[in-house]
C-alpha cells in the first residue's frame, strides 16, 4: 500500500475517489471549496444546451473540447 493510500485510509477516504480527493483539498483550506457543478453538465445536442441557457440567464455554452456535445462556459472566477 502506498503512502497516499495509507494516508487516505487513515482519514476514511478512498484513494481513487474524486470526491474524497476534494475532501482532502478541503482539509488543507480554512473553508470548503465549492463543488464544480458546471463541470458535470454536458449536453448531447445544441437544442439541449440552448434550453439550458434559456433557463439560466447570463450563462453560456460551447462545444466540448474533450468530446462530443456541449458544455457550460465557466468564468475565470468560478471554482
Protein Blocks (a to p, Z undefined) as FASTA:
>chain_A
ZZklmmmmmnopafklmklmmmmmmmmpmbdcdddfklmpccfbfklmmmmmmmmghiac
dddfkbgcjdddddfklZZ
